[in-house]
Amino acid sequence: MSQPDFYQLQIRHAEQLDHPGQLVDALLQAVASAEIGVFVWELDTNRLIWNDAEFLLHDLEPGTALRASDWLAMLHPDDLGKVAEEVTAAITGVRPYDTVFRVRRRQGGWRYVHGAAWVERDARGKPLRMAGINQDISERYRFNLLVEEVQTDTASVVGLAYLQALAESLCRALPARCVMVAEVFPPARPTHARTLAISLDGQAAEPVATALAGTVFEHILPPTQRKPGSPDTTIASSPIPGLDVRYHHLTPLRGADGVLLGLLAVLDDKSPEDTVLLERMLALFSGRVGAEMDRLHHEAELARLNAELEARVAARTEYVKRTMRELEAFNFAVSHDLNAPLRAVQGFGQILREDYAERLDPTGQDYLERTLLAAERMGRLLDDLVSLSRISLRPLNVGKVDLDHLASEAIRELNEEAPRPALQTEITPHLIIHADAGLMRILIDALLRAIWRMAVPGVPLRIELFERQQAGRREIVLLGLGLEVDTAALTQWFSPADNGQSGIDPPAKGAGLAMAQRVMHRHHGGIAVESRADRGVAFIFWLPPASEMMALVDADGH
């Protein structure tokens, strides 16, 4: 089917219908109050019938004689082809008639019209008439265009950049002299406002701060916080230099919790062309602006907390560094300053023993032996304390460690130093952990030496090393059987020294087990000891998972 020849149309007023049916009459009455234009196109006679509202859509008095050429001249040239295409598609049954076109306004400019129609057909499907409506959607169309324009201007930015882009875009779109986004403070009971974004005549302007009281900004506050005689339409002292404010519109901005965060404001020296459109635009974008301000407040609070945490971490790091320096100084003092007089005591005591023992009576010789033993014990204690402190100073080198190999080697060396003829061992093969191999060697040696010292002479010594799952974690158990254990002193075994009056069992004297505990702490793990009813002691230690430990060790390094 070829496109219709609109020039052959005979446009008539609805009252000129020869026999208006009840359906058409009811339709005309229903849409009259809605200012919706109604048209009926009789395809056989080529007559186009309009109601009153249709004439008014074209800025014509109802019933005005109108030639088809005059009507076509009112349509926007770019829309003629589109309208003809949509009419053809509806008549041929391709798709319903539904389109938007522009009609020239008498005072200039264009009116946007949305048209929709239905095609009536006979029993054979032949189109008889096309009836439809046309509605002025200029305000809605303009609003959508402005929204799309502002969204395009602000699509690629967030945060403060979004707020500034929005203010400038709204300034141009409305148009308005000034658009601003301001936050109010203090949060609990606002008294002032400061701009986060401000546009004057479509350009960025200098930020301003102002009191809420005595200005139109006061209108966003509850009535109980307003001063008597608050300004209504003007600002006595304008916050914007050079702008004599005669019109304002304020939209409160609230966070997700409903708390007032600020305001989105339009200030102008004259009333806007379309107040309704302006208010709709501000209402539409106020939600996004409030959410953006809420996010900025949360980010600022997070930044404050992070800065506070970093400051605390820095202070803690400095404290740790200072402590490490003091520990290094202590190590030096123990290794050099304290050992020097101790060596002198041991040296002169040895001379007394070798060269002057016969001149001492038994009591003097006993005192000399006690002095030498105490000096030897003090020497071991100093060595242990130095070793204990060095565990905290050395960096961790985490890798795979074969515990069964370390244990077997340590047992062999101990058995060479203090043989246990009836020694029995049961060590789980391929017992692999992720840790520092050097520190694990210190741990295993310290625990085995403690077991060795508790071994009962003449009783077979049995040592077992295995793993188990306990409380959702992997635990390594080093078990010694055939021991003499003071269960009452178990909780004090990991103390680094003994004053000789506590009655603690021999394995806890010195720093051996304290070093074992320090090793586990360096690995962010733990260690415990349990007594067994069968004359045994179990040392249990555990480590965090490999990935977690690497992260913790890395954090320690920083």
DAJOFEN-V700354 format. One record per residue. RES is the residue in one small letter. SS is DSSP state (~ for helix, > for strand, _ for the rest). BURIAL is + if it has 24 or more other ideal C-beta (glycine too) atoms within 12 Angstrom, else -. Layout:
BEGIN
[[RES;SS;BURIAL] [RES;SS;BURIAL]]
END
This chain:
BEGIN
[[m;_;-] [s;_;-] [q;_;-] [p;_;+] [d;_;-] [f;~;+] [y;~;-] [q;~;-] [l;_;+] [q;>;-] [i;>;+] [r;>;+] [h;>;+] [a;~;+] [e;~;-] [q;~;-] [l;_;-] [d;_;-] [h;_;-] [p;_;-] [g;_;-] [q;~;-] [l;~;-] [v;~;+] [d;~;-] [a;~;-] [l;~;+] [l;~;+] [q;~;-] [a;~;-] [v;~;+] [a;~;-] [s;_;-] [a;_;-] [e;_;-] [i;_;+] [g;>;+] [v;>;+] [f;>;+] [v;>;+] [w;>;+] [e;>;+] [l;_;+] [d;_;-] [t;_;-] [n;_;-] [r;>;+] [l;>;+] [i;>;+] [w;>;+] [n;_;+] [d;~;+] [a;~;+] [e;~;+] [f;~;+] [l;~;+] [l;~;+] [h;_;+] [d;_;-] [l;_;+] [e;_;-] [p;_;+] [g;_;-] [t;_;-] [a;_;-] [l;_;+] [r;_;-] [a;~;-] [s;~;-] [d;~;-] [w;~;+] [l;~;+] [a;~;-] [m;~;+] [l;>;+] [h;_;-] [p;~;-] [d;~;-] [d;~;+] [l;~;+] [g;~;-] [k;~;-] [v;~;+] [a;~;+] [e;~;-] [e;~;+] [v;~;+] [t;~;+] [a;~;-] [a;~;+] [i;~;+] [t;_;-] [g;_;-] [v;_;-] [r;_;-] [p;_;-] [y;>;+] [d;>;-] [t;>;+] [v;>;+] [f;>;+] [r;>;+] [v;>;+] [r;>;+] [r;_;-] [r;_;-] [q;_;-] [g;_;-] [g;_;-] [w;>;+] [r;>;+] [y;>;+] [v;>;+] [h;>;+] [g;>;+] [a;>;+] [a;>;+] [w;>;+] [v;>;+] [e;>;+] [r;>;-] [d;_;-] [a;_;-] [r;_;-] [g;_;-] [k;_;-] [p;>;+] [l;>;-] [r;>;+] [m;>;+] [a;>;+] [g;>;+] [i;>;+] [n;>;+] [q;>;+] [d;>;+] [i;_;+] [s;~;+] [e;~;-] [r;~;-] [y;~;-] [r;~;+] [f;~;+] [n;~;-] [l;~;-] [l;~;+] [v;~;+] [e;~;-] [e;~;-] [v;~;+] [q;~;-] [t;~;-] [d;~;+] [t;~;+] [a;_;-] [s;_;-] [v;_;-] [v;_;-] [g;~;+] [l;~;+] [a;~;-] [y;~;+] [l;~;+] [q;~;+] [a;~;+] [l;~;+] [a;~;+] [e;~;+] [s;~;+] [l;~;+] [c;~;+] [r;~;-] [a;~;+] [l;~;+] [p;_;+] [a;_;+] [r;_;+] [c;>;+] [v;>;+] [m;>;+] [v;>;+] [a;>;+] [e;>;+] [v;>;+] [f;>;-] [p;_;-] [p;_;-] [a;_;-] [r;_;-] [p;_;+] [t;_;+] [h;>;+] [a;>;+] [r;>;+] [t;>;+] [l;>;+] [a;>;+] [i;>;+] [s;>;+] [l;>;+] [d;_;-] [g;_;-] [q;>;-] [a;>;+] [a;_;+] [e;_;-] [p;_;+] [v;_;+] [a;>;-] [t;>;+] [a;>;+] [l;_;+] [a;_;+] [g;_;-] [t;_;+] [v;~;+] [f;~;+] [e;~;+] [h;~;+] [i;~;+] [l;_;+] [p;_;-] [p;~;-] [t;~;-] [q;~;-] [r;_;-] [k;_;-] [p;_;-] [g;_;-] [s;_;-] [p;_;-] [d;_;-] [t;_;-] [t;_;-] [i;_;+] [a;_;-] [s;_;-] [s;_;+] [p;_;+] [i;_;+] [p;_;-] [g;_;-] [l;_;+] [d;_;-] [v;_;+] [r;_;-] [y;>;+] [h;>;+] [h;>;+] [l;>;+] [t;>;+] [p;>;+] [l;>;+] [r;>;+] [g;_;+] [a;_;-] [d;_;-] [g;_;-] [v;_;-] [l;>;+] [l;>;+] [g;>;+] [l;>;+] [l;>;+] [a;>;+] [v;>;+] [l;>;+] [d;>;+] [d;_;-] [k;_;-] [s;_;-] [p;_;+] [e;_;-] [d;_;-] [t;~;-] [v;~;-] [l;~;+] [l;~;+] [e;~;-] [r;~;+] [m;~;+] [l;~;+] [a;~;-] [l;~;+] [f;~;+] [s;~;+] [g;~;-] [r;~;+] [v;~;+] [g;~;+] [a;~;-] [e;~;+] [m;~;+] [d;~;+] [r;~;-] [l;~;+] [h;~;+] [h;~;-] [e;~;-] [a;~;-] [e;~;-] [l;~;-] [a;~;-] [r;~;-] [l;~;-] [n;~;-] [a;~;-] [e;~;-] [l;~;-] [e;~;-] [a;~;-] [r;~;-] [v;~;-] [a;~;-] [a;~;-] [r;~;-] [t;~;-] [e;~;-] [y;~;-] [v;~;-] [k;~;-] [r;~;-] [t;~;-] [m;~;-] [r;~;-] [e;~;-] [l;~;+] [e;~;-] [a;~;-] [f;~;-] [n;~;+] [f;~;-] [a;~;-] [v;~;+] [s;~;-] [h;~;-] [d;~;-] [l;~;-] [n;~;+] [a;~;-] [p;~;-] [l;~;+] [r;~;-] [a;~;-] [v;~;+] [q;~;+] [g;~;-] [f;~;-] [g;~;+] [q;~;-] [i;~;-] [l;~;-] [r;~;+] [e;~;-] [d;~;-] [y;_;-] [a;~;-] [e;~;-] [r;~;-] [l;_;-] [d;_;-] [p;~;-] [t;~;-] [g;~;-] [q;~;-] [d;~;-] [y;~;-] [l;~;+] [e;~;-] [r;~;-] [t;~;-] [l;~;+] [l;~;-] [a;~;-] [a;~;+] [e;~;-] [r;~;-] [m;~;+] [g;~;+] [r;~;-] [l;~;+] [l;~;+] [d;~;+] [d;~;+] [l;~;+] [v;~;+] [s;~;+] [l;~;+] [s;~;+] [r;~;+] [i;~;+] [s;~;+] [l;~;+] [r;_;-] [p;_;-] [l;_;+] [n;_;-] [v;>;+] [g;>;-] [k;>;-] [v;>;+] [d;>;+] [l;~;+] [d;~;+] [h;~;+] [l;~;+] [a;~;+] [s;~;-] [e;~;-] [a;~;+] [i;~;+] [r;~;-] [e;~;-] [l;~;+] [n;~;+] [e;~;-] [e;~;-] [a;_;-] [p;_;-] [r;_;+] [p;_;-] [a;_;-] [l;_;+] [q;>;-] [t;>;+] [e;>;-] [i;>;+] [t;_;-] [p;_;-] [h;_;-] [l;_;+] [i;>;-] [i;>;+] [h;>;+] [a;>;+] [d;>;+] [a;~;+] [g;~;+] [l;~;+] [m;~;+] [r;~;+] [i;~;+] [l;~;+] [i;~;+] [d;~;+] [a;~;+] [l;~;+] [l;~;+] [r;~;+] [a;~;+] [i;~;+] [w;~;+] [r;~;+] [m;~;+] [a;>;+] [v;_;-] [p;_;-] [g;_;-] [v;_;-] [p;_;-] [l;_;+] [r;>;+] [i;>;+] [e;>;+] [l;>;+] [f;>;+] [e;>;+] [r;>;-] [q;>;-] [q;>;-] [a;_;-] [g;_;-] [r;>;-] [r;>;+] [e;>;+] [i;>;+] [v;>;+] [l;>;+] [l;>;+] [g;>;+] [l;>;+] [g;_;+] [l;>;+] [e;_;+] [v;_;+] [d;_;-] [t;~;-] [a;~;-] [a;~;+] [l;~;+] [t;~;-] [q;~;+] [w;_;+] [f;_;+] [s;_;+] [p;_;+] [a;_;+] [d;_;+] [n;_;-] [g;_;-] [q;_;-] [s;_;-] [g;_;-] [i;_;+] [d;_;+] [p;~;+] [p;~;+] [a;~;+] [k;_;+] [g;_;+] [a;_;+] [g;~;+] [l;~;+] [a;~;+] [m;~;+] [a;~;+] [q;~;+] [r;~;+] [v;~;+] [m;~;+] [h;~;+] [r;~;+] [h;_;+] [h;_;+] [g;_;+] [g;>;+] [i;>;+] [a;>;+] [v;>;+] [e;>;-] [s;>;+] [r;>;-] [a;_;-] [d;_;-] [r;_;-] [g;>;+] [v;>;+] [a;>;+] [f;>;+] [i;>;+] [f;>;+] [w;>;+] [l;_;+] [p;_;+] [p;_;-] [a;~;-] [s;~;-] [e;~;-] [m;~;+] [m;~;-] [a;~;-] [l;~;-] [v;~;+] [d;~;-] [a;~;-] [d;~;-] [g;~;-] [h;_;-]]
END
